[in-house]
Amino acid sequence: MATVGYAYQVLDRAQQEIFSFHWHPVGHSFMATPHLHLHVQTPAVDLHKAHFPTGFVSLAAVLRFLIRDLGVEPLHNDWAAVLDEAERELVSSLP
């Protein structure tokens, strides 16, 4: 099994997108490298259409960020161990 792309969306309680991590190396988009979209309004710049470059981002990394940095309540007390194991499995599957 291999990851061929991803789209991780983070929504607020009203189901509005706050930010998203994308990687779609195959398709019609001009942006084939991993990137971040920020859905934030600022008077100076329209960040909605910007593609902030990132490296490869795993789902475990996104979940860890949400729990640790943004205060999202984890569903299980052993969340860190579960995410660590998911990362180990992902890394071991990479070429």
Protein Blocks (a to p, Z undefined) as FASTA:
>chain_A
ZZfbdcdddddfkopafbdcdddfbcjbfblbdcdddddddfkbcfklpccddddddfkl
mmmmmmmmnopacfbfklmmmmmmmmmmmmmmpZZ
